[in-house]
Amino acid sequence: MGDTLMPADTACDRRVIIGGMPYQSHLSAAANAAENLLALCEARRGWSYRHEDYVIADVGNRGCRVVITGPSADPAAAISRMTELAAEHMPGRPLVVEDTFGTLPLEHYGFTPWARIPVMVRDARTGAADGIAGTGAARERTRATGGDQAAGSIRVAIATSPADVNTVERLMVDCLPLTSLQPWRPGVLFPPDPARIPGWVMWLGLRDCGPAGCCATFDDGHMVGLYGMAVVPAMRRRGVGSTLLGGEASQPDPVGAGVGRAGAARGLRVSGSPRQAGYVTAARARHHNGGCEARGA
């Protein structure tokens, strides 16, 4: 969910490949990102297309997005087809391709790389403290923010009311930040009634004087993915992200359907906590900007 989450960084690029094929966790993380994209698109009743190696969908005000779900046997054909589809169904809209496998020579087709975002995975068997959804009946948890008595404690809760949903959306737009969607206004990022999307949960980190951070999770039935973690600038490095992660931010959904799932987190900027919670970097998602209008639309 980020326009500018992290700059490209070739020095720390680590792809997880064995014998020319990705680990299953790598494939599962890409599949979760694809299903998350499609779920949000369906909620806004947008156009989408599913291929064996990628999905492409309408992402509202951010244009058209592609998520690569596996290495393509014919990269040139895949790029040609996805750009044709984007030009046909969403002419003139921005086009972004997310490729965690690095098999598509997108730069040779006029795309511009702009970010490389870490994809971190955690095995379901790895032990962790209560996640942000809790492991039992409790759905909220508190934690004192280290080293700052004035900040008080952080309470983590599910955003379901229109006001809380707006707060999550505003924090993501303003604090990630998503500069192309600023200034924030209701509905600029999320589809209508996002709290009703199956498997999709929005989380708020709250303190006495207001919201401190947020994130969202998506459970596709196989893996729980974490997206869009944002922390208010004044509260960074004070344990907000760690509290949101809660030992594992991709723990179960509110009805417990996610218990025992592996977890995937994308673009986290939480000092130390992902690895402490058992996450390892499986890949780095390469994001490339293109444009349907540049392809004859």
C-alpha angles and dihedrals in degrees: 000000000000136000096185107012098136137354122242111276116182092177094069099036109133120175117189106224129155118188091343094306128099123244114265090248089058091053091045092052091051090048091052091052089051094049090046090053092049093047092054091045092051090050090058091041091239131156119272140168130201122208129175091253103031148007126223125196149163110264097186115232091010092062123223125350134192125199116195110220100185144357110288121233089213109030095178092053091047093053092046093050097046093049091048091052092048092049092048099046103026107026117187094010124127113262123210124184121200112200119177093173100057094219099120118085091213095158089064089061098052099271120138120218111226109162143019110201124190118242108206124191134194126198114239089233093061111106120236142164121262110309124226089270091048125232097251138016095318113095099177132057135181133211133181109242107241118252097358116090091174091061090060115194135328120235117198118209140164114258110229107139119084090245093053092045089053090050092053091048092048092049092051093048096044103033106037080036118232096189096180089063097048134149090050120233128169113283096015092121110013128060118240115292096004091175088069096058108115112248094006119114130177120209131201128200106210134189130182094268097045146289117340103181147330147202140177133229131203123200113199094179094262106049136012113227125201119214141177102012106184130176127195106254094237090054099049118124090020099102099268095122092045090051092049089049086047094187088309122018091189095062121125128323119246094279094047096249091132097060110133096012122137113248135227126192125189129203097352117176097187110132109241099330101102093058092041087056092053100264120144129188108257097174146332116250110226112213119202128187120219134154133233089211089060090060100060100279 
